[in-house]
Amino acid sequence: MVRTEAFKVNITILLSMQVTKAYHKTVKPQDLITSGKSAVRPTISPSGEHSVVFTAKRLGKTYQMGEVEVRALHDVDLTIERGEFIVLLGASGSGKSTLLNILGGLDRPSSGVARFAEHDLTSASDSELTRYRREHVGFVFQFYNLIPSLTVRENVELVTDITDNPMPASTALEMVGLANRMDHFPSQISGGEQQRVAIARAIVKRPDVLLCDEPTGALDYVTGKLVLEAIERINRELGTTTVVITHNAAIAGMADRVLYLGDGHIQRVEKNEHKLAPSELSW
């Protein structure tokens, strides 16, 4: 796709505005297009065993709402290994999104430590967190945040303009089953297809981790399963560490491990000895 540099910068600004709506945090356009490589990459041991990608110790997050303190997280400890499929399950207000935002570098904890590989996300500067998000993390939100004036292919190609080693946009779209929708505009495809475009946009930069915040929350049963199949395929075929937060208990069946959150802390952890395929889920 041919674009002038001025057009690319304008589109990047539009993209940053869409992402800001998704997580209510300001992202500067210059942060999105800053060049440079990060030395932080999770590694595999010589024996081929999984390495730890995320570590959290005594993680806490408190928000000040006027004179009232709201404790969103309290003493959270966790480890997530490379290639795992994790489901964070809990009711609204349990701390799921807060935890996901901290792991994704969108927010900082009030106490404790969060690490990606050997990198301390807690003490990282704003520019370091921006680079971390750009180079290592793919986000999928409940709302798709596509740019309506761009085609499906162009929405995904936006990310290839600001990353170093992207896969072809066509490959990412094929992985989510949208090879025949590349030249359509968002208004010409269904909500489930728009969500799969958002997934393709998240994986086109080959992220180490894919963080999904209620990816099926706005979809019907059949369409939600198609989205889950796309996410599961990415985890299985690319080995992308995947974390999905949901209040839908049925989705827990497809995870390697399920972390149950309540009142701001992890209440229990369950390991699935026999994972279910998305097609086997029912709710």
NUROBA-407728 format. One record per residue (C-alpha): residue in one letter; x negated, y, z. Coordinates in Angstrom, 3 decimals, padded with zeros to 6 digits. Layout:
BEGIN
R / residuo / u / v / w
R / A / X / Y / Z
...
//
This chain:
BEGIN
R / residuo / u / v / w
R / M / 000.000 / 000.000 / 000.000
R / V / -001.380 / 003.419 / -001.009
R / R / -001.081 / 006.242 / 001.539
R / T / -002.916 / 009.517 / 001.947
R / E / -004.792 / 010.100 / 005.192
R / A / -002.342 / 012.863 / 006.165
R / F / 000.608 / 010.505 / 005.666
R / K / -001.085 / 007.800 / 007.765
R / V / -001.605 / 010.251 / 010.629
R / N / 002.023 / 011.419 / 010.451
R / I / 003.287 / 007.842 / 010.506
R / T / 001.004 / 007.040 / 013.441
R / I / 002.587 / 009.935 / 015.346
R / L / 006.043 / 008.551 / 014.567
R / L / 004.977 / 005.109 / 015.759
R / S / 003.639 / 006.515 / 019.007
R / M / 006.975 / 008.262 / 019.563
R / Q / 008.819 / 004.976 / 019.077
R / V / 006.567 / 003.156 / 021.541
R / T / 006.989 / 005.971 / 024.062
R / K / 010.740 / 005.402 / 024.007
R / A / 010.170 / 001.718 / 024.710
R / Y / 008.208 / 002.056 / 027.918
R / H / 008.707 / 005.709 / 028.932
R / K / 004.994 / 006.470 / 028.910
R / T / 003.251 / 009.054 / 026.754
R / V / 000.887 / 007.644 / 024.119
R / K / -001.269 / 010.207 / 022.379
R / P / -001.554 / 009.742 / 018.595
R / Q / -005.299 / 010.378 / 018.743
R / D / -005.623 / 007.495 / 021.199
R / L / -003.912 / 005.185 / 018.730
R / I / -006.272 / 006.030 / 015.863
R / T / -009.539 / 006.370 / 017.778
R / S / -012.189 / 004.072 / 016.338
R / G / -014.537 / 001.841 / 018.253
R / K / -014.824 / -001.730 / 019.430
R / S / -014.417 / -003.161 / 022.893
R / A / -016.888 / -005.647 / 024.278
R / V / -014.180 / -007.315 / 026.337
R / R / -013.053 / -010.667 / 024.972
R / P / -011.908 / -013.714 / 026.922
R / T / -014.234 / -016.623 / 026.296
R / I / -013.954 / -020.394 / 026.099
R / S / -016.313 / -022.488 / 028.149
R / P / -018.729 / -024.797 / 026.268
R / S / -016.625 / -027.788 / 027.317
R / G / -013.595 / -026.280 / 025.552
R / E / -011.632 / -025.813 / 028.747
R / H / -009.250 / -022.897 / 029.059
R / S / -010.724 / -019.725 / 030.484
R / V / -008.784 / -017.359 / 032.704
R / V / -007.386 / -014.401 / 030.768
R / F / -005.465 / -012.580 / 033.516
R / T / -006.110 / -012.434 / 037.257
R / A / -004.126 / -010.449 / 039.796
R / K / -004.927 / -010.279 / 043.511
R / R / -002.671 / -008.679 / 046.134
R / L / -001.115 / -006.564 / 043.403
R / G / 001.302 / -003.897 / 044.573
R / K / 003.226 / -001.088 / 042.918
R / T / 005.215 / 001.623 / 044.679
R / Y / 007.155 / 004.409 / 042.984
R / Q / 007.973 / 007.681 / 044.689
R / M / 011.584 / 008.686 / 044.009
R / G / 011.886 / 012.040 / 045.766
R / E / 011.531 / 011.241 / 049.457
R / V / 012.188 / 007.539 / 048.907
R / E / 009.491 / 004.956 / 048.174
R / V / 010.552 / 002.091 / 045.917
R / R / 008.344 / -000.984 / 046.194
R / A / 008.443 / -002.745 / 042.822
R / L / 005.620 / -005.242 / 043.503
R / H / 004.156 / -006.544 / 046.730
R / D / 001.092 / -008.800 / 047.223
R / V / 001.309 / -010.529 / 043.837
R / D / -001.383 / -013.142 / 043.137
R / L / -001.586 / -014.915 / 039.789
R / T / -003.865 / -016.368 / 037.139
R / I / -002.991 / -016.926 / 033.494
R / E / -005.184 / -019.082 / 031.292
R / R / -005.986 / -018.611 / 027.652
R / G / -003.311 / -020.082 / 025.400
R / E / -000.668 / -020.504 / 028.096
R / F / 002.996 / -019.776 / 027.523
R / I / 004.290 / -018.107 / 030.690
R / V / 007.862 / -017.112 / 031.512
R / L / 008.470 / -014.507 / 034.218
R / L / 011.992 / -015.168 / 035.442
R / G / 014.043 / -013.001 / 037.753
R / A / 017.019 / -010.718 / 038.139
R / S / 016.968 / -007.037 / 037.254
R / G / 014.805 / -005.152 / 039.742
R / S / 012.714 / -008.198 / 040.661
R / G / 009.473 / -006.625 / 039.375
R / K / 009.140 / -008.459 / 036.056
R / S / 008.716 / -005.419 / 033.819
R / T / 006.421 / -003.683 / 036.294
R / L / 004.117 / -006.701 / 036.356
R / L / 004.154 / -006.981 / 032.564
R / N / 003.353 / -003.275 / 032.169
R / I / 000.354 / -003.582 / 034.494
R / L / -000.964 / -006.640 / 032.626
R / G / -000.479 / -004.761 / 029.363
R / G / -002.334 / -001.659 / 030.506
R / L / 000.790 / 000.537 / 030.348
R / D / 000.765 / 001.185 / 034.092
R / R / -001.613 / 000.942 / 037.038
R / P / -000.968 / -000.787 / 040.348
R / S / -000.776 / 001.152 / 043.599
R / S / -002.859 / -001.519 / 045.336
R / G / -004.711 / -004.710 / 044.536
R / V / -006.665 / -005.667 / 041.429
R / A / -005.612 / -006.717 / 037.925
R / R / -008.186 / -008.101 / 035.486
R / F / -008.240 / -009.090 / 031.841
R / A / -011.118 / -011.566 / 031.537
R / E / -013.939 / -009.753 / 033.365
R / H / -012.492 / -006.299 / 032.780
R / D / -010.893 / -004.453 / 035.707
R / L / -007.656 / -002.890 / 034.459
R / T / -007.146 / -001.183 / 037.802
R / S / -010.152 / 001.134 / 037.515
R / A / -010.105 / 001.570 / 033.728
R / S / -009.790 / 005.096 / 032.363
R / D / -006.898 / 006.164 / 030.134
R / S / -009.066 / 005.860 / 027.022
R / E / -010.274 / 002.398 / 028.080
R / L / -006.687 / 001.243 / 028.611
R / T / -005.736 / 002.633 / 025.206
R / R / -008.541 / 000.664 / 023.583
R / Y / -007.564 / -002.436 / 025.572
R / R / -003.963 / -002.220 / 024.367
R / R / -004.981 / -001.565 / 020.781
R / E / -007.528 / -004.367 / 020.516
R / H / -006.200 / -007.103 / 022.788
R / V / -002.451 / -006.793 / 023.408
R / G / 000.622 / -007.218 / 021.235
R / F / 003.911 / -005.910 / 022.668
R / V / 007.449 / -006.991 / 021.859
R / F / 010.235 / -005.006 / 023.518
R / Q / 013.969 / -005.612 / 023.739
R / F / 014.540 / -002.823 / 021.224
R / Y / 012.739 / -003.069 / 017.915
R / N / 011.435 / 000.501 / 017.437
R / L / 011.061 / 000.140 / 013.678
R / I / 010.664 / 003.216 / 011.504
R / P / 013.815 / 003.290 / 009.356
R / S / 012.260 / 005.060 / 006.364
R / L / 009.635 / 002.327 / 005.912
R / T / 010.122 / -001.155 / 004.518
R / V / 009.592 / -004.270 / 006.603
R / R / 006.114 / -004.715 / 005.104
R / E / 005.193 / -001.072 / 005.699
R / N / 006.324 / -001.213 / 009.343
R / V / 003.908 / -004.108 / 009.911
R / E / 001.121 / -002.517 / 007.843
R / L / 001.138 / 000.509 / 010.150
R / V / -000.775 / -001.524 / 012.704
R / T / -003.349 / -002.704 / 010.150
R / D / -004.368 / 000.944 / 009.699
R / I / -005.476 / 001.254 / 013.337
R / T / -007.123 / -002.109 / 014.025
R / D / -010.404 / -003.667 / 012.938
R / N / -009.611 / -007.225 / 011.847
R / P / -005.921 / -007.568 / 010.997
R / M / -004.325 / -010.449 / 009.179
R / P / -002.428 / -009.553 / 005.994
R / A / 001.014 / -008.181 / 006.773
R / S / 002.492 / -010.805 / 004.449
R / T / 000.927 / -013.575 / 006.551
R / A / 002.364 / -012.180 / 009.782
R / L / 005.811 / -011.886 / 008.197
R / E / 005.633 / -015.403 / 006.826
R / M / 004.871 / -016.684 / 010.326
R / V / 008.152 / -015.240 / 011.599
R / G / 010.163 / -016.458 / 008.624
R / L / 010.575 / -013.157 / 006.782
R / A / 008.648 / -013.762 / 003.567
R / N / 011.785 / -012.916 / 001.576
R / R / 012.535 / -009.693 / 003.472
R / M / 009.272 / -007.781 / 003.064
R / D / 010.614 / -005.064 / 000.784
R / H / 013.870 / -004.504 / 002.685
R / F / 014.451 / -001.533 / 004.959
R / P / 015.423 / -002.049 / 008.629
R / S / 019.028 / -001.030 / 007.890
R / Q / 019.246 / -003.854 / 005.349
R / I / 018.402 / -006.681 / 007.758
R / S / 020.019 / -008.113 / 010.885
R / G / 019.094 / -007.379 / 014.489
R / G / 017.365 / -010.737 / 014.847
R / E / 015.356 / -010.101 / 011.702
R / Q / 014.382 / -006.664 / 012.987
R / Q / 013.120 / -008.272 / 016.191
R / R / 011.056 / -010.721 / 014.145
R / V / 009.580 / -007.769 / 012.246
R / A / 008.594 / -006.334 / 015.638
R / I / 006.929 / -009.660 / 016.491
R / A / 005.039 / -009.643 / 013.184
R / R / 003.916 / -006.083 / 013.900
R / A / 002.645 / -007.217 / 017.300
R / I / 000.628 / -010.194 / 015.997
R / V / -000.768 / -008.725 / 012.758
R / K / -003.759 / -007.320 / 014.655
R / R / -004.582 / -010.808 / 016.031
R / P / -004.104 / -009.928 / 019.725
R / D / -005.466 / -012.082 / 022.513
R / V / -002.165 / -011.812 / 024.390
R / L / 001.454 / -011.317 / 023.389
R / L / 003.655 / -009.652 / 026.020
R / C / 007.403 / -009.843 / 025.432
R / D / 009.917 / -007.845 / 027.480
R / E / 013.399 / -009.406 / 027.156
R / P / 012.879 / -010.171 / 023.438
R / T / 016.305 / -011.843 / 023.114
R / G / 018.196 / -009.519 / 025.453
R / A / 020.060 / -007.692 / 022.676
R / L / 020.674 / -010.747 / 020.486
R / D / 023.322 / -013.420 / 020.195
R / Y / 022.683 / -017.097 / 020.963
R / V / 021.783 / -018.293 / 017.461
R / T / 019.648 / -015.255 / 016.602
R / G / 017.905 / -015.397 / 019.985
R / K / 016.780 / -018.943 / 019.268
R / L / 015.241 / -017.878 / 015.958
R / V / 013.253 / -015.191 / 017.773
R / L / 012.086 / -017.698 / 020.407
R / E / 011.031 / -020.098 / 017.655
R / A / 008.868 / -017.354 / 016.141
R / I / 007.243 / -016.588 / 019.501
R / E / 006.647 / -020.282 / 020.237
R / R / 005.059 / -020.824 / 016.835
R / I / 002.619 / -017.978 / 017.397
R / N / 001.605 / -019.414 / 020.771
R / R / 001.250 / -022.936 / 019.381
R / E / -000.460 / -022.241 / 016.064
R / L / -002.587 / -019.195 / 016.891
R / G / -003.260 / -020.045 / 020.553
R / T / -002.134 / -016.561 / 021.596
R / T / -001.601 / -016.295 / 025.342
R / T / 002.087 / -015.438 / 025.662
R / V / 004.079 / -013.939 / 028.531
R / V / 007.849 / -013.575 / 028.201
R / I / 009.997 / -011.889 / 030.809
R / T / 013.671 / -012.742 / 030.977
R / H / 016.652 / -013.122 / 033.275
R / N / 017.862 / -016.088 / 031.159
R / A / 016.930 / -019.237 / 033.091
R / A / 017.340 / -021.475 / 030.040
R / I / 014.297 / -019.932 / 028.352
R / A / 012.122 / -021.255 / 031.197
R / G / 012.286 / -024.713 / 029.626
R / M / 009.906 / -023.772 / 026.806
R / A / 007.142 / -022.444 / 029.071
R / D / 003.980 / -024.104 / 030.343
R / R / 004.634 / -022.434 / 033.700
R / V / 007.519 / -020.421 / 035.105
R / L / 006.909 / -017.667 / 037.658
R / Y / 010.042 / -016.832 / 039.632
R / L / 010.064 / -013.218 / 040.826
R / G / 012.271 / -011.691 / 043.491
R / D / 012.015 / -008.611 / 045.690
R / G / 008.724 / -007.647 / 044.079
R / H / 006.770 / -010.838 / 044.653
R / I / 006.343 / -014.299 / 043.132
R / Q / 008.638 / -016.587 / 045.087
R / R / 007.569 / -019.840 / 043.466
R / V / 005.784 / -021.279 / 040.424
R / E / 006.946 / -024.309 / 038.458
R / K / 005.033 / -026.235 / 035.810
R / N / 006.898 / -027.909 / 032.972
R / E / 005.511 / -031.380 / 032.386
R / H / 007.712 / -031.694 / 029.293
R / K / 008.269 / -028.446 / 027.449
R / L / 011.409 / -027.970 / 025.410
R / A / 011.463 / -026.710 / 021.847
R / P / 013.544 / -023.538 / 021.363
R / S / 016.049 / -025.614 / 019.382
R / E / 016.641 / -027.746 / 022.496
R / L / 017.537 / -024.802 / 024.707
R / S / 021.141 / -023.990 / 025.514
R / W / 022.829 / -021.233 / 027.505
//
